[in-house]
Amino acid sequence: MIDFKEILDGENWELFCRDFLEEIGYRIESPPDRGADGKKDLIVSEYMKGNFFEDKIKILVSCKHYAHRKKSNSVSERDEPDLFGRIRRFGCDSFIGFYSTITTTGLNSGLYQLKEKNEIKDYMIFDHKKIEKYLDEHLSTKEYHDLIKRYFPESYKKIYAIFPVIGDYVPLKCSSCDRDILKNINDPNYSANLLEVIIEDSISKEKIFKRLYTVCSKDCQTKISKKLNKIEKISLRITNIEELIVPGEYLKMIHDSMDKNNHLIYLNNTFEDKKQLITALAQRVFRIVNPENRKIIDNSIKTL
């Protein structure tokens, strides 16, 4: 799923390590920097909370990016010399190895012995499989979605590839210039947004979902907004379309559409537009569909 070779050098691997560890809850005590570091890449910490007290654990982090090596790319005890001395030198209790490949038995044994002798509190190895598994399990959250896009843009495109879920491809056209937003969503020049126009009935005071627009750029949004400015007493709800292909955000959008507490009255055209939007975005949210599941999806679509 993730091609770790997309990160070209050790410096960017350290930055990825920093952002990854921070995202999973570690506090960054000493970030990556240039210059002699005494065999230290980062220092992070976490807190173990008891009934009355908190115990702060400082952790030495070593980053090794050997994915580009053609031979002997595993991380060995030779690549991590004097582990105990380094951990103590920086006032740490534990160790994290953050590696784009795998470790040797010798390194694993050395760390295990340090823990058994109570010379360190604990250790954790994040190899390429563990990192990939963690990212895969958290794809539904925007933060991990952004992390993959920033450091692994080509892998991101494959993960969020277009998979037509109902047979034929359903485009998501810009309401201004007619470009297909879905096919160009990874283009850095695009800034795709969903614009939902809501008006209030002057007599009943009910909120009416009047129109839905999808725009591919700021220029197209400006053109649509100029038209909308001529309409009095409207409210405009703006959502970034790229966020809506994150599974968690996609489900939230559907739940909001179904929520009776929103008190929104859908006109026939807006209800059909919302169905079209949900169907189109599903092609980016869903993964490869096998024939059995495709039949289930097709039957579900027919009932909409």
ZADO-1210 file (C-alpha; in nm, 4 decimals, padded with zeros to 6 digits):
<atoms>
<atom x="00.0000" y="00.0000" z="00.0000" code="MET" pos="1"/>
<atom x="00.2650" y="00.2551" z="00.1052" code="ILE" pos="2"/>
<atom x="00.5852" y="00.2934" z="-00.0970" code="ASP" pos="3"/>
<atom x="00.8382" y="00.4140" z="00.1604" code="PHE" pos="4"/>
<atom x="01.0851" y="00.4952" z="-00.1175" code="LYS" pos="5"/>
<atom x="00.8757" y="00.8034" z="-00.1889" code="GLU" pos="6"/>
<atom x="01.0635" y="00.9622" z="00.1024" code="ILE" pos="7"/>
<atom x="01.3976" y="01.0276" z="-00.0624" code="LEU" pos="8"/>
<atom x="01.6316" y="01.0920" z="00.2292" code="ASP" pos="9"/>
<atom x="01.6867" y="01.0441" z="00.6003" code="GLY" pos="10"/>
<atom x="01.6046" y="01.4043" z="00.6866" code="GLU" pos="11"/>
<atom x="01.2502" y="01.3797" z="00.5497" code="ASN" pos="12"/>
<atom x="01.2142" y="01.0370" z="00.7124" code="TRP" pos="13"/>
<atom x="01.2853" y="01.2028" z="01.0483" code="GLU" pos="14"/>
<atom x="01.0203" y="01.4662" z="00.9767" code="LEU" pos="15"/>
<atom x="00.7693" y="01.1936" z="00.8893" code="PHE" pos="16"/>
<atom x="00.8627" y="01.0130" z="01.2122" code="CYS" pos="17"/>
<atom x="00.8040" y="01.3313" z="01.4129" code="ARG" pos="18"/>
<atom x="00.4590" y="01.3915" z="01.2578" code="ASP" pos="19"/>
<atom x="00.3591" y="01.0240" z="01.2859" code="PHE" pos="20"/>
<atom x="00.4555" y="00.9912" z="01.6529" code="LEU" pos="21"/>
<atom x="00.2913" y="01.3222" z="01.7390" code="GLU" pos="22"/>
<atom x="-00.0273" y="01.2076" z="01.5656" code="GLU" pos="23"/>
<atom x="-00.0457" y="00.8858" z="01.7693" code="ILE" pos="24"/>
<atom x="-00.0109" y="01.0751" z="02.0954" code="GLY" pos="25"/>
<atom x="00.3568" y="01.1228" z="02.1805" code="TYR" pos="26"/>
<atom x="00.4820" y="01.4625" z="02.2918" code="ARG" pos="27"/>
<atom x="00.7854" y="01.5890" z="02.0996" code="ILE" pos="28"/>
<atom x="01.0533" y="01.6909" z="02.3514" code="GLU" pos="29"/>
<atom x="01.3403" y="01.7379" z="02.1033" code="SER" pos="30"/>
<atom x="01.2603" y="01.7545" z="01.7292" code="PRO" pos="31"/>
<atom x="01.4904" y="01.6582" z="01.4413" code="PRO" pos="32"/>
<atom x="01.7638" y="01.9104" z="01.3659" code="ASP" pos="33"/>
<atom x="02.0797" y="01.9395" z="01.1595" code="ARG" pos="34"/>
<atom x="02.4282" y="01.8892" z="01.2958" code="GLY" pos="35"/>
<atom x="02.5919" y="01.6405" z="01.5316" code="ALA" pos="36"/>
<atom x="02.3236" y="01.4862" z="01.7515" code="ASP" pos="37"/>
<atom x="02.5167" y="01.2194" z="01.9380" code="GLY" pos="38"/>
<atom x="02.3135" y="00.9427" z="01.7710" code="LYS" pos="39"/>
<atom x="01.9811" y="01.1037" z="01.8629" code="LYS" pos="40"/>
<atom x="01.7132" y="01.1770" z="01.6047" code="ASP" pos="41"/>
<atom x="01.4238" y="01.2725" z="01.8326" code="LEU" pos="42"/>
<atom x="01.3249" y="01.2596" z="02.1953" code="ILE" pos="43"/>
<atom x="00.9572" y="01.2080" z="02.2712" code="VAL" pos="44"/>
<atom x="00.7591" y="01.1498" z="02.5879" code="SER" pos="45"/>
<atom x="00.4330" y="01.0065" z="02.7073" code="GLU" pos="46"/>
<atom x="00.2546" y="01.0070" z="03.0422" code="TYR" pos="47"/>
<atom x="00.1382" y="00.7015" z="03.2335" code="MET" pos="48"/>
<atom x="-00.1437" y="00.8109" z="03.4605" code="LYS" pos="49"/>
<atom x="-00.2287" y="00.6344" z="03.7870" code="GLY" pos="50"/>
<atom x="-00.4944" y="00.7089" z="04.0472" code="ASN" pos="51"/>
<atom x="-00.3010" y="00.9999" z="04.1970" code="PHE" pos="52"/>
<atom x="00.0174" y="01.0612" z="03.9981" code="PHE" pos="53"/>
<atom x="00.1483" y="01.0829" z="03.6441" code="GLU" pos="54"/>
<atom x="00.4731" y="00.9182" z="03.5418" code="ASP" pos="55"/>
<atom x="00.6531" y="01.0856" z="03.2524" code="LYS" pos="56"/>
<atom x="00.8493" y="00.8502" z="03.0295" code="ILE" pos="57"/>
<atom x="01.1189" y="00.9987" z="02.8044" code="LYS" pos="58"/>
<atom x="01.1945" y="00.7985" z="02.4932" code="ILE" pos="59"/>
<atom x="01.4945" y="00.8112" z="02.2622" code="LEU" pos="60"/>
<atom x="01.3894" y="00.7748" z="01.8980" code="VAL" pos="61"/>
<atom x="01.6279" y="00.6485" z="01.6324" code="SER" pos="62"/>
<atom x="01.5244" y="00.6866" z="01.2657" code="CYS" pos="63"/>
<atom x="01.6772" y="00.4695" z="00.9941" code="LYS" pos="64"/>
<atom x="01.5638" y="00.4993" z="00.6322" code="HIS" pos="65"/>
<atom x="01.7239" y="00.2090" z="00.4480" code="TYR" pos="66"/>
<atom x="01.4430" y="00.1446" z="00.1966" code="ALA" pos="67"/>
<atom x="01.6652" y="00.2666" z="-00.0875" code="HIS" pos="68"/>
<atom x="01.9457" y="00.0223" z="-00.0094" code="ARG" pos="69"/>
<atom x="01.9713" y="-00.2597" z="-00.2629" code="LYS" pos="70"/>
<atom x="02.1420" y="-00.5061" z="-00.0273" code="LYS" pos="71"/>
<atom x="02.1420" y="-00.5598" z="00.3484" code="SER" pos="72"/>
<atom x="01.8735" y="-00.2998" z="00.4122" code="ASN" pos="73"/>
<atom x="01.7677" y="-00.4424" z="00.7494" code="SER" pos="74"/>
<atom x="01.8623" y="-00.2474" z="01.0626" code="VAL" pos="75"/>
<atom x="02.1171" y="-00.4374" z="01.2719" code="SER" pos="76"/>
<atom x="02.2917" y="-00.3925" z="01.6055" code="GLU" pos="77"/>
<atom x="02.5829" y="-00.2370" z="01.4120" code="ARG" pos="78"/>
<atom x="02.3502" y="00.0418" z="01.2985" code="ASP" pos="79"/>
<atom x="02.2470" y="00.1092" z="01.6598" code="GLU" pos="80"/>
<atom x="02.5756" y="00.1091" z="01.8589" code="PRO" pos="81"/>
<atom x="02.5847" y="00.1658" z="02.2372" code="ASP" pos="82"/>
<atom x="02.2085" y="00.1754" z="02.2785" code="LEU" pos="83"/>
<atom x="02.2137" y="00.1792" z="02.6575" code="PHE" pos="84"/>
<atom x="02.4755" y="00.4567" z="02.6668" code="GLY" pos="85"/>
<atom x="02.2791" y="00.6705" z="02.4205" code="ARG" pos="86"/>
<atom x="01.9524" y="00.6245" z="02.6075" code="ILE" pos="87"/>
<atom x="02.1134" y="00.7248" z="02.9386" code="ARG" pos="88"/>
<atom x="02.3131" y="01.0117" z="02.7823" code="ARG" pos="89"/>
<atom x="01.9935" y="01.1910" z="02.6871" code="PHE" pos="90"/>
<atom x="01.8144" y="01.1168" z="03.0132" code="GLY" pos="91"/>
<atom x="01.5693" y="00.8737" z="02.8565" code="CYS" pos="92"/>
<atom x="01.3984" y="00.5648" z="02.9939" code="ASP" pos="93"/>
<atom x="01.2923" y="00.3832" z="02.6793" code="SER" pos="94"/>
<atom x="01.3650" y="00.3445" z="02.3094" code="PHE" pos="95"/>
<atom x="01.1759" y="00.3621" z="01.9794" code="ILE" pos="96"/>
<atom x="01.3257" y="00.2422" z="01.6542" code="GLY" pos="97"/>
<atom x="01.1505" y="00.3988" z="01.3558" code="PHE" pos="98"/>
<atom x="01.2609" y="00.2104" z="01.0461" code="TYR" pos="99"/>
<atom x="01.1507" y="00.1932" z="00.6818" code="SER" pos="100"/>
<atom x="01.2713" y="-00.1684" z="00.6638" code="THR" pos="101"/>
<atom x="01.2984" y="-00.4558" z="00.9133" code="ILE" pos="102"/>
<atom x="01.5315" y="-00.5311" z="01.2026" code="THR" pos="103"/>
<atom x="01.7749" y="-00.8163" z="01.2542" code="THR" pos="104"/>
<atom x="01.7465" y="-01.0786" z="01.5263" code="THR" pos="105"/>
<atom x="02.0619" y="-00.9366" z="01.6856" code="GLY" pos="106"/>
<atom x="01.9110" y="-00.5919" z="01.7365" code="LEU" pos="107"/>
<atom x="01.5851" y="-00.7352" z="01.8702" code="ASN" pos="108"/>
<atom x="01.7767" y="-00.9574" z="02.1127" code="SER" pos="109"/>
<atom x="01.9889" y="-00.6678" z="02.2351" code="GLY" pos="110"/>
<atom x="01.6832" y="-00.4562" z="02.3125" code="LEU" pos="111"/>
<atom x="01.5091" y="-00.7469" z="02.4820" code="TYR" pos="112"/>
<atom x="01.8102" y="-00.8032" z="02.7083" code="GLN" pos="113"/>
<atom x="01.8226" y="-00.4350" z="02.8064" code="LEU" pos="114"/>
<atom x="01.4595" y="-00.4557" z="02.9147" code="LYS" pos="115"/>
<atom x="01.5073" y="-00.7875" z="03.0965" code="GLU" pos="116"/>
<atom x="01.7976" y="-00.6381" z="03.2949" code="LYS" pos="117"/>
<atom x="01.5795" y="-00.3347" z="03.3816" code="ASN" pos="118"/>
<atom x="01.8334" y="-00.1093" z="03.2121" code="GLU" pos="119"/>
<atom x="01.5478" y="00.0415" z="03.0088" code="ILE" pos="120"/>
<atom x="01.1754" y="00.0506" z="03.0858" code="LYS" pos="121"/>
<atom x="01.0607" y="-00.0611" z="02.7443" code="ASP" pos="122"/>
<atom x="01.1189" y="-00.0435" z="02.3711" code="TYR" pos="123"/>
<atom x="00.9101" y="-00.0367" z="02.0539" code="MET" pos="124"/>
<atom x="01.0071" y="-00.1056" z="01.6938" code="ILE" pos="125"/>
<atom x="00.8059" y="00.0648" z="01.4201" code="PHE" pos="126"/>
<atom x="00.9159" y="-00.1181" z="01.1059" code="ASP" pos="127"/>
<atom x="00.7628" y="-00.0619" z="00.7623" code="HIS" pos="128"/>
<atom x="00.4855" y="-00.3182" z="00.8181" code="LYS" pos="129"/>
<atom x="00.3793" y="-00.1787" z="01.1550" code="LYS" pos="130"/>
<atom x="00.3787" y="00.1802" z="01.0241" code="ILE" pos="131"/>
<atom x="00.1771" y="00.0783" z="00.7180" code="GLU" pos="132"/>
<atom x="-00.0715" y="-00.1208" z="00.9311" code="LYS" pos="133"/>
<atom x="-00.1218" y="00.1757" z="01.1646" code="TYR" pos="134"/>
<atom x="-00.1844" y="00.4133" z="00.8739" code="LEU" pos="135"/>
<atom x="-00.4221" y="00.1662" z="00.7085" code="ASP" pos="136"/>
<atom x="-00.6268" y="00.1260" z="01.0282" code="GLU" pos="137"/>
<atom x="-00.6670" y="00.5017" z="01.0649" code="HIS" pos="138"/>
<atom x="-00.7441" y="00.5986" z="00.7030" code="LEU" pos="139"/>
<atom x="-01.0912" y="00.7130" z="00.8074" code="SER" pos="140"/>
<atom x="-00.9496" y="01.0122" z="00.9975" code="THR" pos="141"/>
<atom x="-00.8522" y="01.3375" z="00.8297" code="LYS" pos="142"/>
<atom x="-00.5201" y="01.3684" z="01.0158" code="GLU" pos="143"/>
<atom x="-00.3804" y="01.0381" z="00.8843" code="TYR" pos="144"/>
<atom x="-00.5294" y="01.1091" z="00.5424" code="HIS" pos="145"/>
<atom x="-00.3271" y="01.4333" z="00.5327" code="ASP" pos="146"/>
<atom x="-00.0149" y="01.2585" z="00.6633" code="LEU" pos="147"/>
<atom x="-00.0187" y="01.0051" z="00.3784" code="ILE" pos="148"/>
<atom x="-00.0852" y="01.2741" z="00.1190" code="LYS" pos="149"/>
<atom x="00.2025" y="01.4916" z="00.2438" code="ARG" pos="150"/>
<atom x="00.4739" y="01.2269" z="00.2596" code="TYR" pos="151"/>
<atom x="00.3504" y="00.9609" z="00.0131" code="PHE" pos="152"/>
<atom x="00.1651" y="01.1469" z="-00.2670" code="PRO" pos="153"/>
<atom x="00.1899" y="00.8648" z="-00.5233" code="GLU" pos="154"/>
<atom x="00.0730" y="00.6023" z="-00.2746" code="SER" pos="155"/>
<atom x="-00.2080" y="00.8395" z="-00.1771" code="TYR" pos="156"/>
<atom x="-00.3301" y="00.8514" z="-00.5379" code="LYS" pos="157"/>
<atom x="-00.3438" y="00.4706" z="-00.5487" code="LYS" pos="158"/>
<atom x="-00.5180" y="00.4410" z="-00.2123" code="ILE" pos="159"/>
<atom x="-00.7796" y="00.6962" z="-00.3134" code="TYR" pos="160"/>
<atom x="-00.8072" y="00.5791" z="-00.6736" code="ALA" pos="161"/>
<atom x="-01.1415" y="00.5905" z="-00.8533" code="ILE" pos="162"/>
<atom x="-01.3424" y="00.2674" z="-00.8301" code="PHE" pos="163"/>
<atom x="-01.6836" y="00.2918" z="-01.0019" code="PRO" pos="164"/>
<atom x="-01.9124" y="00.1203" z="-00.7526" code="VAL" pos="165"/>
<atom x="-02.2298" y="00.0991" z="-00.9629" code="ILE" pos="166"/>
<atom x="-02.0870" y="-00.0002" z="-01.2996" code="GLY" pos="167"/>
<atom x="-02.0444" y="00.3167" z="-01.5058" code="ASP" pos="168"/>
<atom x="-01.8291" y="00.6035" z="-01.3848" code="TYR" pos="169"/>
<atom x="-02.0262" y="00.8956" z="-01.2366" code="VAL" pos="170"/>
<atom x="-01.8464" y="01.2294" z="-01.2866" code="PRO" pos="171"/>
<atom x="-01.8559" y="01.5175" z="-01.0402" code="LEU" pos="172"/>
<atom x="-01.8648" y="01.8254" z="-01.2610" code="LYS" pos="173"/>
<atom x="-01.7765" y="02.1804" z="-01.1614" code="CYS" pos="174"/>
<atom x="-02.0963" y="02.3877" z="-01.1651" code="SER" pos="175"/>
<atom x="-01.9079" y="02.6749" z="-01.3284" code="SER" pos="176"/>
<atom x="-01.6560" y="02.5382" z="-01.5830" code="CYS" pos="177"/>
<atom x="-01.7813" y="02.1766" z="-01.6181" code="ASP" pos="178"/>
<atom x="-01.4435" y="02.0173" z="-01.5329" code="ARG" pos="179"/>
<atom x="-01.4507" y="01.6783" z="-01.3632" code="ASP" pos="180"/>
<atom x="-01.3539" y="01.7486" z="-01.0018" code="ILE" pos="181"/>
<atom x="-01.3257" y="01.3821" z="-00.9059" code="LEU" pos="182"/>
<atom x="-01.0554" y="01.3038" z="-01.1631" code="LYS" pos="183"/>
<atom x="-00.8527" y="01.6138" z="-01.0775" code="ASN" pos="184"/>
<atom x="-00.8903" y="01.6213" z="-00.7002" code="ILE" pos="185"/>
<atom x="-00.5179" y="01.5523" z="-00.6464" code="ASN" pos="186"/>
<atom x="-00.4162" y="01.8465" z="-00.8636" code="ASP" pos="187"/>
<atom x="-00.2499" y="02.1073" z="-00.6354" code="PRO" pos="188"/>
<atom x="-00.4021" y="02.3839" z="-00.8512" code="ASN" pos="189"/>
<atom x="-00.7525" y="02.2720" z="-00.7609" code="TYR" pos="190"/>
<atom x="-00.9393" y="02.3955" z="-00.4569" code="SER" pos="191"/>
<atom x="-01.2646" y="02.2057" z="-00.4830" code="ALA" pos="192"/>
<atom x="-01.5543" y="02.3005" z="-00.2576" code="ASN" pos="193"/>
<atom x="-01.9153" y="02.2033" z="-00.2063" code="LEU" pos="194"/>
<atom x="-02.1511" y="02.5019" z="-00.1798" code="LEU" pos="195"/>
<atom x="-02.4921" y="02.4398" z="-00.0257" code="GLU" pos="196"/>
<atom x="-02.7444" y="02.7234" z="-00.0535" code="VAL" pos="197"/>
<atom x="-03.0020" y="02.7456" z="00.2250" code="ILE" pos="198"/>
<atom x="-03.2843" y="02.9988" z="00.2405" code="ILE" pos="199"/>
<atom x="-03.5450" y="03.0727" z="00.5063" code="GLU" pos="200"/>
<atom x="-03.9118" y="03.0824" z="00.4159" code="ASP" pos="201"/>
<atom x="-04.0409" y="03.4282" z="00.5039" code="SER" pos="202"/>
<atom x="-04.3734" y="03.2959" z="00.6367" code="ILE" pos="203"/>
<atom x="-04.3068" y="02.9541" z="00.7918" code="SER" pos="204"/>
<atom x="-03.9437" y="03.0378" z="00.8833" code="LYS" pos="205"/>
<atom x="-03.8526" y="02.6877" z="00.7692" code="GLU" pos="206"/>
<atom x="-03.5069" y="02.6336" z="00.6242" code="LYS" pos="207"/>
<atom x="-03.5087" y="02.5179" z="00.2634" code="ILE" pos="208"/>
<atom x="-03.2151" y="02.3508" z="00.0931" code="PHE" pos="209"/>
<atom x="-03.2421" y="02.5429" z="-00.2346" code="LYS" pos="210"/>
<atom x="-02.9374" y="02.4508" z="-00.4414" code="ARG" pos="211"/>
<atom x="-02.6117" y="02.2572" z="-00.4408" code="LEU" pos="212"/>
<atom x="-02.3003" y="02.3655" z="-00.6318" code="TYR" pos="213"/>
<atom x="-01.9628" y="02.1959" z="-00.6742" code="THR" pos="214"/>
<atom x="-01.6693" y="02.4142" z="-00.7778" code="VAL" pos="215"/>
<atom x="-01.3145" y="02.3179" z="-00.8748" code="CYS" pos="216"/>
<atom x="-01.1262" y="02.6396" z="-00.7958" code="SER" pos="217"/>
<atom x="-01.1404" y="02.9758" z="-00.6228" code="LYS" pos="218"/>
<atom x="-01.2159" y="03.1475" z="-00.9560" code="ASP" pos="219"/>
<atom x="-01.5143" y="02.9220" z="-01.0188" code="CYS" pos="220"/>
<atom x="-01.6366" y="02.9720" z="-00.6619" code="GLN" pos="221"/>
<atom x="-01.6142" y="03.3504" z="-00.7075" code="THR" pos="222"/>
<atom x="-01.8297" y="03.3314" z="-01.0228" code="LYS" pos="223"/>
<atom x="-02.0961" y="03.1261" z="-00.8458" code="ILE" pos="224"/>
<atom x="-02.0833" y="03.3497" z="-00.5366" code="SER" pos="225"/>
<atom x="-02.1471" y="03.6621" z="-00.7493" code="LYS" pos="226"/>
<atom x="-02.4686" y="03.5055" z="-00.8758" code="LYS" pos="227"/>
<atom x="-02.5730" y="03.4058" z="-00.5257" code="LEU" pos="228"/>
<atom x="-02.5095" y="03.7538" z="-00.3871" code="ASN" pos="229"/>
<atom x="-02.8092" y="03.8741" z="-00.5870" code="LYS" pos="230"/>
<atom x="-03.0357" y="03.6479" z="-00.3826" code="ILE" pos="231"/>
<atom x="-03.1475" y="03.7932" z="-00.0506" code="GLU" pos="232"/>
<atom x="-03.1420" y="03.6160" z="00.2840" code="LYS" pos="233"/>
<atom x="-02.9445" y="03.3073" z="00.1939" code="ILE" pos="234"/>
<atom x="-02.6866" y="03.1236" z="00.3974" code="SER" pos="235"/>
<atom x="-02.4029" y="02.9424" z="00.2271" code="LEU" pos="236"/>
<atom x="-02.2520" y="02.6253" z="00.3708" code="ARG" pos="237"/>
<atom x="-01.9043" y="02.5576" z="00.2287" code="ILE" pos="238"/>
<atom x="-01.7230" y="02.2230" z="00.2600" code="THR" pos="239"/>
<atom x="-01.3896" y="02.1173" z="00.1147" code="ASN" pos="240"/>
<atom x="-01.4618" y="01.8288" z="-00.1240" code="ILE" pos="241"/>
<atom x="-01.1252" y="01.6647" z="-00.0636" code="GLU" pos="242"/>
<atom x="-01.2184" y="01.6252" z="00.3031" code="GLU" pos="243"/>
<atom x="-01.5366" y="01.4445" z="00.1996" code="LEU" pos="244"/>
<atom x="-01.3401" y="01.1547" z="00.0479" code="ILE" pos="245"/>
<atom x="-01.2076" y="01.0741" z="00.3957" code="VAL" pos="246"/>
<atom x="-01.4361" y="00.7839" z="00.5033" code="PRO" pos="247"/>
<atom x="-01.5221" y="00.9381" z="00.8410" code="GLY" pos="248"/>
<atom x="-01.6153" y="01.2748" z="00.6870" code="GLU" pos="249"/>
<atom x="-01.8067" y="01.1038" z="00.4058" code="TYR" pos="250"/>
<atom x="-02.0215" y="00.9138" z="00.6574" code="LEU" pos="251"/>
<atom x="-02.0751" y="01.2308" z="00.8591" code="LYS" pos="252"/>
<atom x="-02.2073" y="01.4056" z="00.5476" code="MET" pos="253"/>
<atom x="-02.4556" y="01.1219" z="00.4885" code="ILE" pos="254"/>
<atom x="-02.5633" y="01.1186" z="00.8534" code="HIS" pos="255"/>
<atom x="-02.6150" y="01.4959" z="00.8471" code="ASP" pos="256"/>
<atom x="-02.8314" y="01.4596" z="00.5371" code="SER" pos="257"/>
<atom x="-03.0482" y="01.2020" z="00.7167" code="MET" pos="258"/>
<atom x="-03.0643" y="01.3837" z="01.0512" code="ASP" pos="259"/>
<atom x="-03.4186" y="01.5025" z="01.1242" code="LYS" pos="260"/>
<atom x="-03.2834" y="01.7546" z="01.3733" code="ASN" pos="261"/>
<atom x="-03.1330" y="01.9562" z="01.0871" code="ASN" pos="262"/>
<atom x="-03.4862" y="02.0743" z="01.0025" code="HIS" pos="263"/>
<atom x="-03.3933" y="02.1172" z="00.6357" code="LEU" pos="264"/>
<atom x="-03.6572" y="02.0876" z="00.3658" code="ILE" pos="265"/>
<atom x="-03.5142" y="01.9370" z="00.0469" code="TYR" pos="266"/>
<atom x="-03.6549" y="02.0458" z="-00.2857" code="LEU" pos="267"/>
<atom x="-03.6778" y="01.7691" z="-00.5457" code="ASN" pos="268"/>
<atom x="-03.3789" y="01.8959" z="-00.7438" code="ASN" pos="269"/>
<atom x="-03.1562" y="01.9348" z="-00.4365" code="THR" pos="270"/>
<atom x="-03.2425" y="01.5851" z="-00.3146" code="PHE" pos="271"/>
<atom x="-03.1392" y="01.4409" z="-00.6527" code="GLU" pos="272"/>
<atom x="-02.8232" y="01.6569" z="-00.6545" code="ASP" pos="273"/>
<atom x="-02.7253" y="01.5279" z="-00.3094" code="LYS" pos="274"/>
<atom x="-02.7772" y="01.1666" z="-00.4212" code="LYS" pos="275"/>
<atom x="-02.5567" y="01.2333" z="-00.7244" code="GLN" pos="276"/>
<atom x="-02.2877" y="01.3845" z="-00.5010" code="LEU" pos="277"/>
<atom x="-02.2930" y="01.0867" z="-00.2610" code="ILE" pos="278"/>
<atom x="-02.2708" y="00.8405" z="-00.5506" code="THR" pos="279"/>
<atom x="-01.9842" y="01.0265" z="-00.7196" code="ALA" pos="280"/>
<atom x="-01.7789" y="01.0646" z="-00.4004" code="LEU" pos="281"/>
<atom x="-01.8291" y="00.6959" z="-00.3167" code="ALA" pos="282"/>
<atom x="-01.6003" y="00.6163" z="-00.6113" code="GLN" pos="283"/>
<atom x="-01.3136" y="00.7771" z="-00.4203" code="ARG" pos="284"/>
<atom x="-01.4131" y="00.6561" z="-00.0738" code="VAL" pos="285"/>
<atom x="-01.4829" y="00.2892" z="-00.1446" code="PHE" pos="286"/>
<atom x="-01.2169" y="00.0339" z="-00.2249" code="ARG" pos="287"/>
<atom x="-01.2118" y="-00.2346" z="-00.4944" code="ILE" pos="288"/>
<atom x="-01.5528" y="-00.4040" z="-00.5045" code="VAL" pos="289"/>
<atom x="-01.5780" y="-00.7770" z="-00.5692" code="ASN" pos="290"/>
<atom x="-01.8660" y="-00.9150" z="-00.7871" code="PRO" pos="291"/>
<atom x="-02.0717" y="-01.0351" z="-00.4885" code="GLU" pos="292"/>
<atom x="-02.0580" y="-00.6969" z="-00.3145" code="ASN" pos="293"/>
<atom x="-02.1285" y="-00.5172" z="-00.6437" code="ARG" pos="294"/>
<atom x="-02.4649" y="-00.6992" z="-00.6669" code="LYS" pos="295"/>
<atom x="-02.5514" y="-00.5837" z="-00.3143" code="ILE" pos="296"/>
<atom x="-02.4560" y="-00.2238" z="-00.3998" code="ILE" pos="297"/>
<atom x="-02.6521" y="-00.2319" z="-00.7264" code="ASP" pos="298"/>
<atom x="-02.9648" y="-00.3531" z="-00.5463" code="ASN" pos="299"/>
<atom x="-02.9217" y="-00.0838" z="-00.2814" code="SER" pos="300"/>
<atom x="-02.8884" y="00.1886" z="-00.5462" code="ILE" pos="301"/>
<atom x="-03.2124" y="00.0780" z="-00.7131" code="LYS" pos="302"/>
<atom x="-03.4039" y="00.1450" z="-00.3903" code="THR" pos="303"/>
<atom x="-03.2796" y="00.5047" z="-00.3588" code="LEU" pos="304"/>
</atoms>
